[in-house]
Amino acid sequence: MPSQPRALSGIQPTAGSFHLGNYLGAIRQYVALQESHDAFYMVVDLHAITVPQDPAELRVNTRIAAAQLLATGLDPELCTLFVQSHVPEHAQLAWVMNCITGFGEASRMTQFKDKSAKQGADRATVGLFTYPILQVADILLYQANSVPVGEDQRQHVELTRDIATRFNGRFGDTFTVPDPHILKEVAKIYDLQDPSVKMSKSAPTPKGLVNLLDEPKATAKKIKSAVTDADDPAVVRFDRDTKPGVSNLLTILSAMTDTPVADLEKRYEGSMYGPLKTDLAEVMADFCTGFKARTEEYLGDPETLDQILAKGAEKARAVAAETLARTYDRVGFLPAKH
Ligand code: AQP
């Protein structure tokens, strides 16, 4: 058993850049938890193919995702960073988990409903339907105590808890029942143009999406054109219900500068929305400039990057293989003789 509690999370290589929602909602917590946890973080390429991917692009995006994780501050000496498909135990455990998950239970996953609605129900794959169950396997393989994610993933961690508890009850204590690690303030970052929906790479227009690898100037421009609230007088105040646009900007500035929202409200007292937007645009442009440079540095040395991922996969496999062997034994599979 590890001396530190375990953390596990993953991010999909489905775009050429992470967005600000990914960063504030999840990745910043990965970086913090690597200090206090035995942390496993992966680029989840198996999840990526639940929707159509161009193979060459997927390969490129997988390296870009790994480089970005390192650029945010993940340290391969402190955590285990790997690519999901390099550890075959994920797919193997997922099959066992598929066989103890109810069809009705899986049908209640709202992410599937949202994503399949976007694609048209006939085009959605069985993989998209079962992806929460693969996620169950991802988490349970490492006996994770803590799962840093955004609010949209809470239901999947709840499913993981249910299935772990059911498996333990039926076959004997096998899996750690994990807790979601969701920071309330940044659990859901909203689209800059439509602050009623979460920031997402599949938004109908990219205008409200802040991609961390975009040109910093373009990012500053997007922030300056963010939708604010049409109340009069224009007061900078946090209120998600009546002022969703300004509240989103305050949330982002607060998180990026580690300043309480109440202090920001005081700072902008008596001013319109302009100064808030200008300051946030500058903070984001600065952040993105450094982030882009660090990411490009890792991408400029693919050999080292691949070595980090190979080492990570080896460490991950050692843990995953043990859990899979125990699970196979518990369900009654005859051990293979070598
Ligand atoms: N807007 C968000 N606010 C807070 N957290 C967010 N996350 C995603 N969007 C937000 C968190 O980022 C982590 C990685 O997510 P992913 O790899 O599953 O990416 P995603 O959720 O597919 O990202 P998108 O842009 O939202 O994609 P689509 O359009 O496919 O739905 C997760 O922990 C997630 O919670």
Boltz pocket constraint, residues with backbone or C-beta under 6 A from the ligand:
constraints:
  - pocket:
      binder: B
      contacts: [[A, 10], [A, 11], [A, 12], [A, 13], [A, 19], [A, 20], [A, 21], [A, 22], [A, 23], [A, 24], [A, 25], [A, 26], [A, 148], [A, 149], [A, 150], [A, 151], [A, 152], [A, 153], [A, 186], [A, 187], [A, 188], [A, 189], [A, 190], [A, 198], [A, 199], [A, 200], [A, 201], [A, 202], [A, 203]]
      max_distance: 6.0
